[in-house]
Amino acid sequence: MMIRVLIGSGSLLILGGLAAPPDAAAQMPEESCVSCHSAFGDAPLGEPVQAYAADVHAAKGFGCVACHGGDAEDPGMSAMDPAAGYIGAPERDEVVLLCGRCHSSAQFMRRYNPALRVDQVAEYRTSVHGQQLLERGDERVATCTGCHPAHSIKPPSDPNSSVNPLNVAETCGSCHADPEYMAPYAIPTDQHEKYSESVHWQMMSEEGDLSAPTCNDCHGNHGAAPPGVGWVGNVCGQCHSVMAELFGKSFHARVFAMLGNPGCATCHENHDIGRAGDELLGLGEGAVCGMCHSEGDSGGEVALGMRALIDSLNAHYEAADSILAKAENAGIEVSEALFGLNEATTALVSARTAVHSFSLDSVAEQVEAGLAATSTAYARGEEALGEFLVRRLGLAVSVAIILALIAGLFLKIRKIEQLT
């Protein structure tokens, strides 16, 4: 029998019989619910039947009564008798515990998907959505079915799933990008628009990197909440761990916290994060350091110094790479030198990472290692081009000698012909 759950002041009221989730294996191949509602075709009462055919729960053998209760074997209207546990469409404040009745049971879920977490309800209670619903009675906020369409739930791996990484932003944006719907909450509604211009979305949608961050990677999913000022570095640090560690030890981390600045987002924004480039460093146009510093203060001098060091390494790298490319195109073996130039690439990446320590010495240490590698590579390039010139000169001399011999032989033959 289906139980009825009501949420009130954080408590759970159980109405009806059995508290255990129904056994999917006990469901009929076709319930009377399906037989009856199928007759409605595309009408609202028929759409759930059509959609549910591709639902992950249907694939596991669950039928209508698993959520809606009632008697699936009764062909009449009495199948929807509340006495048989029928609840029909659950109220919005019932949805969370209705879904959680199965999804919060580790023993039950182990029979169907042992890898699936069973703390969704507990997390939802801590979320902004959960607090608004359970503590303030706000039924406009997202519940389970707001993100997982009730009759067409698909696993995240399915490209058509509402929670597939490529679709998460659109799912969240269905509420958060709607100014009229979000008006009572007085929060921005441009997050989806900004995210669609970010490097994270570019990596995911254009480069096919589904591990790139989307809404739930930074805000959480069932426990969704805005990262606080003190959390931003930890959130970004899930992926950018080295940068986060360097920043966390820096003077700026303490100052940003004192000023209420949102850590990483102060320089890199949050939803419209662009691809980080050297232009962000220094005091020139587009440099973020200039938002707080100028040439007259020590911070500005450090910013200019770090930019100069990185520009120097970048220039030396390009020079070494160019001369080696010329030598390679000329047919000279320089693969070892090109491999050695990878050390400069690593040093350049490390120097750009070290910027987050805001220490000129840390950046200089990485740059010096890179300059040593570029110097070695450039010297090998010069040597290779010199070898190429020697080969060309030797070839020219050889050709000249051969031509002279041919000319002499030709003259000798002519002379012999004249004598005969």
MARVO-908265 format. One line per 3 residues: their letters; for each residue x, y, z of C-alpha. Coordinates in Angstrom, 1 decimal, decimal comma, padded with zeros to 4 digits. Each point is the difference from the previous one (the first is absolute). Layout:
! residues N
a	X Y Z  ...
//
This chain:
! residues 420
mmi	000,0 000,0 000,0  001,2 003,5 -000,8  000,7 002,4 003,0
rvl	-001,0 003,6 000,0  002,6 002,4 001,2  -000,5 003,6 001,2
igs	002,7 002,4 001,1  -000,8 002,4 002,8  002,5 001,9 002,1
gsl	002,7 -002,4 -000,9  -001,9 -003,0 001,1  -001,2 -003,1 -002,0
lil	-003,6 -001,1 000,3  -000,7 -003,5 -001,4  -003,6 -000,8 -001,0
ggl	-001,0 -003,5 -001,2  001,5 -003,4 000,3  003,5 -001,3 -000,8
aap	003,0 002,3 000,4  002,2 -002,1 -002,2  000,5 001,0 -003,7
pda	-001,9 -002,2 -002,5  001,8 -002,8 -001,7  000,4 000,8 -003,7
aaq	000,1 -003,7 -000,8  -003,6 -000,3 001,3  -001,4 002,5 -002,5
mpe	-002,4 -001,3 -002,6  001,3 000,1 -003,7  -002,8 002,5 -000,8
esc	-001,9 001,7 002,8  -003,6 001,0 -000,3  001,3 003,6 000,3
vsc	001,8 -000,4 -003,4  -003,0 -001,7 -001,7  -002,3 002,8 001,0
hsa	002,3 003,1 -000,4  001,3 -001,2 -003,4  -003,5 000,6 -001,4
fgd	000,5 003,8 000,5  002,8 000,1 -002,6  001,9 003,3 000,0
apl	-002,4 001,6 002,4  001,4 001,0 003,4  -001,3 -003,2 001,6
gep	001,7 -002,1 -002,7  003,3 001,7 -000,3  001,5 -001,5 003,2
vqa	-000,5 -003,5 -001,3  001,8 000,8 -003,3  002,9 001,7 001,8
yaa	000,4 -002,7 002,6  000,8 -002,7 -002,5  003,6 001,4 -000,2
dvh	000,3 000,9 003,7  002,8 -001,6 001,9  -002,4 -001,3 002,6
aak	-002,1 -001,7 -002,6  003,1 -001,7 -001,2  000,5 -001,4 003,5
gfg	-003,5 -001,3 000,1  -001,8 002,6 002,1  -003,5 000,8 -000,9
cva	-002,4 002,9 000,7  -001,0 -001,1 003,5  003,6 000,2 001,2
chg	-000,5 003,7 000,2  -003,7 000,7 -000,3  -001,3 -002,9 002,1
gda	-003,4 -001,7 -000,7  -000,9 -003,4 -001,2  001,6 -000,8 -003,4
edp	-002,1 -003,2 -000,4  -003,4 001,8 000,4  -001,3 001,0 -003,5
gms	-002,5 002,4 001,4  000,1 003,5 001,5  000,3 -001,7 003,4
amd	003,6 -000,6 -000,9  000,5 003,6 001,1  -001,6 -000,4 003,4
paa	002,1 001,8 002,7  -000,8 -003,0 002,2  002,2 -002,0 -002,4
gyi	002,8 002,4 000,6  -000,7 002,2 -003,1  001,4 003,5 000,2
gap	-000,1 001,0 -003,6  002,2 003,0 -000,8  002,0 000,7 003,2
erd	000,0 003,4 001,5  003,1 002,0 -000,7  001,1 -000,2 003,7
evv	-000,5 -003,8 -000,1  002,3 -000,7 -003,0  003,3 000,0 001,8
llc	-000,9 -002,6 002,5  -002,0 -002,0 -002,5  003,1 -000,4 -002,2
grc	002,2 -000,3 003,1  -002,1 -003,0 001,2  002,0 -002,1 -002,4
hss	003,0 002,1 -000,7  000,9 000,5 003,7  000,1 -003,8 000,6
aqf	003,4 -001,4 -000,6  -001,3 -003,6 000,4  -002,7 000,6 -002,6
mrr	002,2 001,9 -002,5  002,7 -002,6 000,1  -002,4 -002,3 -001,8
ynp	-000,2 002,4 -003,0  003,0 002,3 -000,1  002,5 -000,5 002,8
alr	002,1 002,9 -001,2  -002,8 002,5 000,4  000,3 002,3 003,1
vdq	-002,8 -000,3 002,6  000,5 003,4 001,8  -001,9 002,1 -002,5
vae	-002,9 000,9 002,4  002,5 000,8 002,8  001,9 002,3 -002,4
yrt	-003,2 001,6 -001,3  -000,9 001,1 003,5  003,3 002,0 000,2
svh	-000,5 001,6 -003,4  -001,5 003,4 -000,7  -002,8 -001,8 -001,8
gqq	-000,7 -002,3 002,9  000,1 002,8 002,6  -002,4 002,1 -002,0
lle	-002,4 -002,9 -000,4  000,2 -001,7 003,4  000,6 002,9 002,3
rgd	-001,8 002,9 -001,9  -002,6 -001,9 -001,9  001,1 001,4 -003,3
erv	-001,5 -002,5 -002,6  001,6 001,9 -003,0  003,4 -001,4 000,7
atc	001,5 -003,1 -001,7  -000,8 -003,4 001,3  001,0 -003,4 -001,5
tgc	-002,4 000,2 -002,9  001,1 003,6 -000,8  003,3 -001,4 -001,2
hpa	-001,0 -003,6 -000,8  -003,2 000,0 -002,1  -002,4 -002,3 001,9
hsi	-000,8 -002,4 -002,8  003,1 000,2 -002,2  002,9 -000,3 002,3
kpp	003,2 -001,1 -001,7  003,5 -000,8 001,4  002,5 002,9 -000,2
sdp	002,0 -002,0 -002,6  -002,9 000,3 -002,4  000,4 003,0 -002,3
nss	-003,7 000,6 000,2  000,0 000,1 003,8  -000,9 003,3 001,7
vnp	003,1 -000,5 002,2  002,5 -001,0 -002,7  003,0 002,3 000,4
lnv	-000,9 001,7 -003,3  -003,6 000,7 001,2  000,5 001,0 003,6
aet	000,4 003,7 -000,7  -003,2 000,0 -002,0  -001,8 -001,9 002,8
cgs	001,0 002,4 002,6  -000,6 002,9 -002,3  -003,6 -001,0 -000,5
cha	-000,6 001,8 003,3  003,1 002,1 000,6  000,0 001,6 -003,5
dpe	-003,6 001,0 000,3  -000,2 003,6 001,3  -003,8 -000,2 000,7
yma	000,2 -003,3 001,9  003,1 001,1 002,0  -001,3 003,5 000,8
pya	-001,1 -000,8 003,6  003,6 -001,1 000,8  001,8 003,2 -001,1
ipt	003,0 -002,0 -001,4  001,6 000,4 -003,5  -001,4 -002,0 -002,9
dqh	002,9 000,4 -002,4  002,0 -003,0 001,3  -000,9 -002,3 -002,9
eky	000,7 002,7 -002,6  003,4 000,7 001,6  000,9 -003,7 000,3
ses	-000,8 -000,6 -003,7  002,9 002,5 -000,8  002,4 -001,6 002,5
vhw	003,1 -002,2 -000,7  -001,7 -002,7 002,1  -002,9 -000,3 -002,4
qmm	002,3 000,3 -003,0  002,0 -002,9 001,3  -003,1 -002,1 000,6
see	-002,0 000,9 -003,1  002,7 000,5 -002,6  002,9 -002,1 001,2
gdl	-002,2 -002,8 001,4  001,5 000,1 003,5  -002,9 -001,2 002,1
sap	002,1 000,4 003,2  000,0 003,8 -000,5  -002,0 001,8 002,8
tcn	-003,7 000,7 -000,4  -002,4 001,3 002,6  -000,1 -002,9 002,4
dch	003,8 -000,4 000,1  000,3 003,3 001,7  -003,3 000,4 001,8
gnh	-000,8 -003,6 000,8  -003,1 -001,8 -001,3  -002,3 -001,4 002,8
gaa	001,8 002,3 002,5  000,1 003,0 -002,4  001,2 003,2 001,6
ppg	001,9 003,1 -001,1  003,7 -000,3 000,9  000,8 002,5 002,8
vgw	003,0 002,3 -000,2  002,0 -002,4 002,1  -001,0 -003,0 -002,2
vgn	000,8 001,2 -003,5  003,7 -001,0 000,2  -001,0 -003,4 001,2
vcg	-002,6 -000,4 -002,8  002,4 001,1 -002,7  002,7 -002,1 001,6
qch	-001,9 -003,2 -000,8  001,6 000,3 -003,4  002,6 002,7 000,3
svm	001,6 -001,4 003,1  003,6 001,4 -000,4  -001,3 003,5 -000,7
ael	-002,3 -000,2 003,0  002,8 -001,2 002,3  002,3 002,8 -001,1
fgk	-002,7 002,6 000,4  -001,0 -001,4 003,4  003,5 000,6 001,3
sfh	000,3 003,5 -001,5  -000,5 003,4 001,6  -002,8 000,7 -002,4
arv	-002,1 -002,9 001,4  000,0 001,7 003,4  -000,7 003,4 -001,4
fam	-002,8 -001,2 -002,3  -001,7 -001,6 003,0  000,3 003,2 002,0
lgn	-001,4 002,0 -002,8  -002,8 -002,4 -000,8  001,4 -000,7 -003,5
pgc	-001,1 -003,4 -001,5  003,5 -001,5 -000,4  000,6 -001,4 -003,4
atc	-003,1 001,7 -001,4  001,5 003,4 000,7  002,4 -000,4 -002,9
hen	-001,7 -002,7 -002,1  -003,7 000,8 000,5  -002,4 -002,9 000,8
hdi	-002,5 -001,0 -002,7  001,7 001,7 -002,9  003,6 -001,2 000,6
gra	002,2 000,6 -003,0  003,0 -001,9 -001,1  002,9 001,2 002,1
gde	002,8 001,7 -001,9  003,0 002,1 000,8  -002,0 003,1 -000,8
llg	-001,7 -000,3 003,4  003,4 000,6 001,7  001,6 003,4 000,4
lge	-001,5 003,5 -000,2  -000,7 000,3 -003,7  -003,4 -000,1 -001,8
gav	-002,0 -003,1 001,1  002,3 -000,7 003,0  -001,9 -000,8 003,2
cgm	002,9 001,1 002,3  -000,8 003,6 -001,0  -003,4 -000,2 001,7
chs	001,8 000,5 003,4  003,6 000,9 -000,8  001,9 002,7 -001,9
egd	003,6 000,6 -001,0  000,6 002,0 003,1  -000,6 -002,9 002,5
sgg	002,0 -003,1 000,8  -002,8 -002,3 -001,2  000,0 001,7 -003,4
eva	003,8 -000,4 -000,3  -000,4 -003,7 000,8  -002,7 -000,4 -002,6
lgm	002,2 001,8 -002,7  003,0 -002,1 001,0  -001,9 -003,3 -000,3
ral	-001,4 001,0 -003,3  003,5 001,0 -001,3  001,5 -003,3 001,1
ids	-002,8 -002,1 -001,7  000,2 002,1 -003,2  003,8 -000,5 000,0
lna	-000,3 -003,8 000,2  -002,8 000,0 -002,5  002,1 002,0 -002,5
hye	003,1 -002,3 000,5  -002,2 -003,1 -000,4  -001,5 001,3 -003,3
aad	003,5 000,8 -001,3  001,4 -003,4 000,9  -003,1 -001,8 -001,4
sil	000,3 002,1 -003,2  003,7 -000,8 -000,7  -000,5 -003,7 000,7
aka	-002,9 000,0 -002,4  002,2 001,5 -002,7  002,7 -002,6 000,7
ena	-002,6 -002,9 -000,1  -001,5 001,3 -003,2  003,5 000,1 -001,5
gie	000,4 -003,7 000,7  002,3 000,2 003,1  -000,7 -002,3 002,9
vse	-001,1 002,1 003,0  -002,5 -002,3 001,7  002,1 -000,2 003,1
alf	000,1 003,8 000,2  -003,7 000,3 -000,6  -000,6 -002,5 002,8
gln	002,2 002,0 002,3  -002,1 003,1 -000,8  -002,9 -001,7 001,8
eat	001,8 000,9 003,2  -000,5 003,7 -000,9  -003,7 -000,7 -000,7
tal	-000,3 -001,5 003,5  001,9 002,9 001,5  -002,3 002,5 -001,8
vsa	-003,1 -001,8 001,4  001,5 -000,1 003,4  000,9 003,7 -000,1
rta	-003,5 000,9 -001,0  -001,3 -002,2 002,9  002,5 001,6 002,4
vhs	-001,7 003,4 -000,6  -002,7 -001,1 002,5  002,6 000,2 002,7
fsl	000,5 003,7 -000,8  003,7 -000,6 000,6  002,5 001,4 -002,5
dsv	002,7 -002,4 001,2  -002,2 -003,0 -000,6  -000,8 001,0 -003,5
aeq	003,7 000,9 -000,7  001,1 -003,5 001,2  -002,2 -001,6 -002,6
vea	000,9 002,4 -002,7  003,7 -000,5 000,5  -000,4 -003,8 -000,4
gla	-001,9 000,7 -003,2  002,6 002,4 -001,4  002,7 -002,6 000,6
ats	-002,0 -002,4 -002,1  -000,7 002,5 -002,8  003,7 001,0 -000,1
tay	001,1 -003,6 -000,5  -002,7 -000,5 -002,6  000,9 003,2 -001,9
arg	003,7 -000,9 000,0  -000,8 -003,4 -001,5  -002,1 001,8 -002,6
eea	002,9 002,3 -001,0  002,3 -003,0 -000,1  -002,4 -001,8 -002,2
lge	-000,4 002,9 -002,4  003,8 000,4 -000,1  000,2 -003,7 -000,9
flv	-002,6 000,6 -002,7  002,1 002,8 -001,5  003,1 -002,1 000,0
rrl	-001,9 -002,7 -001,8  -001,3 002,5 -002,6  003,5 001,3 -000,4
gla	001,5 -003,4 -000,4  -002,7 -000,9 -002,5  000,7 003,2 -002,0
vsv	003,8 -000,8 000,0  -000,7 -003,6 -001,0  -002,3 001,1 -002,8
aii	002,6 002,5 -001,2  002,7 -002,6 -000,1  -002,3 -002,5 -001,9
lal	-000,9 002,7 -002,5  003,7 000,8 -000,5  000,9 -003,6 -000,6
iag	-002,9 -000,4 -002,5  001,2 003,2 -001,8  003,6 -001,3 -000,1
lfl	-001,1 -003,3 -001,2  -002,1 001,6 -002,7  002,9 002,1 -001,1
kir	002,3 -003,0 -000,1  -002,4 -001,9 -002,2  -000,3 002,9 -002,4
kie	003,7 000,3 -000,2  000,3 -003,7 -000,8  -002,6 000,2 -002,6
qlt	001,9 002,9 -001,7  003,2 -002,0 -000,1  -001,7 -002,9 -001,8
//
